[in-house]
């Protein structure tokens, strides 16, 4: 039986993790922690910015003009942000953008004027601003780098994704404007091309623009595309790396992504194919290496396709695996399982996005691992010893 538990946020780590625990200690751990059928669920709101969350519209209220005025409506009166919230809930993306355009244009004009430019961008003075692509890590604000915090605090305009946690957004300075540009399945608040144009327009107006991305901007974050576009337009771009989800979540669970005699390499996979569909980039044939740790980002929807293909291409059905929902946040939940059972266990636990999946023998080194079949940890430990010899 697999587990679905929420790990303590700051669980003390063992002094060393050199091999899986014995069968007896695993049994004790199993008795001490809830089983998959009693998965820990939290009633708390998502730690991230959901497309229709009230926190999103409070942050972005400035961008919705009420009755054509340049000021957002007061919190006590109906506003265009209410209409925008309804539009987003109904999936009417274009309606929401139309409501924001007047305020975005007014802000651009104000920025140009403050730097000695006319409304049409002519005149001297100022010069273009800059864009910082900032990684915010997997969700825990304490995993931010000092450089990221300084960039966030100094921003004029912050464009933020869905997987930037609310705790991180609380660090944005009072004078900065925030604009949600997140994407979820079936709802893109902005296309990638529109995000490019927003970054360019405000940077050309002289703003200090910060683009916040969950994890690391250059690991499945499309940061390379934004960097390339802006540099071609002559805009200075700084990339501030973040702790990618693989590193942050593996550390939270005490899983070494590589380990002497167990895993000699680690491979990051995207669970999304470029053109959609259920086949994650046809990688299973090359990824089925028993000495490699596989980390699958955004892989919930394609896991039912990926797992059987990994086994078909030679990865043992008894390979340890874990799926982690909302890793490093107080709402973290996880499912430990053998690969052959992973799809069913994830479905049973009803995990939701964002969920990171780690597949490989190193998963059994986690202090939270509980063996879920007759192939116990002792057998795995013995196999490691045989390989070492």
N, C-alpha and C positions, 0 to 999 in steps of 0.2 A: 504494500500500500504506500502510495506517495504521500508527501506532505505538502500542505499549503499553509505557511505560517508567516507572520510578520516578525522579522528579526528585531531584537532591541537595536535602537539607533546607534548606541555606542557600546556595543558588546565587546568586552575585553577579549583580545586575541590570545590564543595559546602562545607560549614562548616559541614554539616551533611546530611546524606541521610537516612532518617528514613522511608520514604514511597514514592511510585510513585507520580509524579507530577499530578496536577489536569488535567481534560480534557481540559480546556481552555489553560493551559500552554503547553500541548502537541500539541494542534492545532497550537499554535504560533511557536513552535519548528519545526513542520512539514513544515510550510510556509517558515521558515528560512533556511531549509536544503534541498539539492537535493533529489529527489525521486529515487527509484530503477531504473526506466527507464532512469534516467540520472546519472547513477553511475559515481562517480569520478574515472577517469582512469589517470594513470600517464605514461608519455612517458619515464621516467627515467629507467635506467637499474635496474635489480634486485639488492637488497642490499646484496644478498647472492652469493656464488660461484656456478655458474651453470657449468654443466659438460663441456661445450665447450666454456666457456667465455674466452676472451683474458686475463683477469686479472689472471685467473688460470694458463695459460701457461707462463705468465711473472714471476709469483712466482716460478713455478716449472721448469723453463728453465734449471737450473743447472743439473737436473736429466736426461736430454736428451743429449747424446754425439753426436757431429757432426763429421762424417767421422772417427769415432773410437777414437777421441781425448778425453782427460780428461776434456777439457774446453767446456762449451756451446758455440754455435755459437753466433756471435755478432748480435745485433738487426737489422743490415743493411743487413745481408746475410741470405739465406735460412738455416734452421736448422732442426734437428730431431724433435724439438718441433712443427714445422709446420706440419710435417708428423703425429705427435701424435695428434694434433688438428684435422686433417682430419680424422684420425682413430677413434677418439672419436665421431666425428660428424656422422660417418657412423656406430657407435656402435661396432667397432672392438677393443674391450677391450684388447685382447691378444696381438695385434700388439703394442699397447701403452706400455704395461708392458714390452714386449721384448726390446723396445727402452730404457726403464729406467734401466733395470737390470745392464748393465755395470757400470753406474755411481753410482748406489746404492752399488755395490760391492767395487768400488774404495773408496767410502766414508767410508764403514765399515773397509777396510784395513787401511785407514788413522787414524781412531779413535783408532783402536787396537794398531797401531804403536805409537801413541801419549801417550798411557798408558802402554808402555813397553811390548806390546804383538806382537807376530808374526802374519803374515797374516792368519794363521790357528787358531788363537785364543789361542796359547800356550804361555808359559812364565809367568813371575811374574808381580807384580805391578798392580796398578789400581784397579781392582775389578769391579764388575758390576755397571752400572749406576742405574738410577731410572726412573720410569714412573709416570707422574702426569696425571690423568684423570680430565680435567678441563671443567667445565660448563661455557658457555659464555652467557647464557641467551637467550631471544627471538630475539635479534638483536640489540637493542640499546646499544652501547658500554658503556654508562654511568651506565648501570645496572650491569657491571662487579664488582666483589668483589676486594678489594685490594690484597688479596692473589692470585687471578687469574691473575691479572696484573703482579705481581712479578714473578709468574711462567712462564708466557708467555715471559717476558723480559729476563729471565735467560735460556731459552731453547737452546739446541744445534740442535735438530730436532723437527719439529712440524708436526704432522699428523692431518689434519683438515678435517672436514665433510662439506657437502654442506651447511648446515644451520648455519654455522659460518659466521657472516657478514663481509663484506670487511673492515668496520671500525675497527672491532676487530683485523683482521689480520694485519692492519697497525701498531699495537702495537708490533709485533714480532721484536726482535732485528736484527740489520743488519747482524750479523755474523751467524744467524741461517738459517738452510735449511728448506724449507716448502715442504710438499708432500701431494697432494690431494688424499683422500681415500673415497670420498663421494659416496653416492648412490642416484639414482633417479629411478623413475618407468621405467623399461626397460633398465637401464644402471647402472651397479655396477662397478665402477672403480677398486675396489678390493673386493674380497669375505671377509667375516668375518674371515675366517681361515687365509687368507693372511695378513690381518691386525694384527692378533695375532702374526704371524711370524715376521712381520716387527718390531713390538714393542719389541719382545723378542730379535731379532738379534741385534738391535741397543742398547738396554739396556745392553746386555751381552758384547758389545764392549765398554761399559763405558759411553755412551752418556746420557745426561740429556734430556729425551724424554718427550714431552708434547703432549697429545692426546686431541685435542680441539673438543668439542661437543656442538651443539646448546642446549639451555635450561639447564637441569641438567643431568649429566652423568648417574644417577641412576633412572631416570624417562623416560622410553621408549627409553633409549639411548644405551642399550646393554653394559653399563659400567660394570655391574655385571659380565657378561661373560668375558670381558677382564681382570678385576681384578682377577677373579678366575683362569684364565689360567696363568697369570703372577706369581701369588703367588705360584702356584703349581710348577713353574720353579725356585723358589727362588728369584724372582725379587721384590724389594721394590716398592710398589704402594701407591701413595697418591691420594685420591679423594678430589678434590676441588669443592664443590657444586656450582651450578649456579641457578639463579632465573628461575624456570621452567616456560614454556610459560603460563600455567594456571594462575599463580600469576602475572606475568608481564603484560600480556594482560588484565586480569580482572582489575588490578589497573589502566591501561591506560584508560580504558573505564568507570571507576568509578563503577564497579560491585563488590559488596562484595560477595565472594564465599559462605560464611555463614552469616546469619543475623537473629537476635533474632525474633522469630515468623514467619519467612519466610522459612529459610533453616537451618536445624539442622546438615547437613553433606554435604560433597562434595566427589564426586567419579570421579577419572580419568580413562578414557577408551581409549584403542587404537582402531583406526578404521581399523587396519589391523589384519586379522587372521594369525595365524602362518604359515599356508600352503597356503595362498592366498585365493582368492574367494571373494564373496560379503558379507559374514556373519561375522561381527566383533566379533568373539569369542563367539557367542551365549549368549551374556550377557543381551540382552534386557529384558528378563523375570525378572531378579533380579534388573535391573537398573531403572525400571519404578516406581520410588518413588517420589511422589509430594513434599516431604519435603527434597529431596536431589538435590543438584546442580550437573549436569552431565557436565564434560568437556571431549570432544572427540578430541584426537590428531590424526593427519593423517587420518581424517575421510571423506575427500571429496568423494572418490570413493565408500565408503560403506554407505554414508548418505542415498541414496535412499532405502536401505534395512533397515537401523537402525531406521529411523524416523517412518515408518509404524509399525514396531514391538513394539516400545515404546508405541505407541498409542494403539495397539492391547492388550498390557499387562496392560493397565489402565492409562497411562499418558495422561492427558487432551490434546486434540488437540489445545487448546488455551494457552498452556504453552508458555511463552516468550522464545525466543532463539535469538542467534546472531552467525554469522559466520564471522571470522576476518582473512583476508589475510595479511600476512607479518606484523603481529602485532608489535607495538612499533617502526617501522621504518618509514622513510618519505614516503614510498610507501604503507603504511597501507590503506586498504579498508575494509569496514564492511557492513554486511547486517543484519538488525534487522527484525525479523518476528515472527509470531506465528508458533508453531511447525508444524501445519497442512500445512502451506504454505512454510516452509523453503526450501524444496528440489527445488521447482519451482523458488523461489526467488534467491537462490544461482546459479542455472543454468542461470537464466536471467541476473544476474550480471556478469556471466562468471568468478567467482573467480578461482584462481589457487593455487597450492601448494606453500608454506605451508599455510594452513588455519586451524585455531583452531575453534572449535564449542563449545559454552556454551549453555546449555539448563536448564531452571529452572526459578522459579518465581523471583529470585534475578535479572535477566536480566532487569526486568521492573524498577529496582531502578537506572539504569544508567541514567545520565543526557542526554544521547544521544538517549534514548528509545523514539520511537514514535509508538503509538498503531496503528495496521494495520487492525483492523476489528471492527465490531460493539461492540465487547467486550472491551470497553474502559478501560483506566487506572483507572477511578473512580470505575468501577465494581471490578477490581482487588484489589484496595485499600480497598473497603468494605469487600471483602472476607478475606483479611489479618486481618482486624479488628474483623471479626467474629471468625476467628481461634484464635486470641489472647484472646477473651473472653471465 
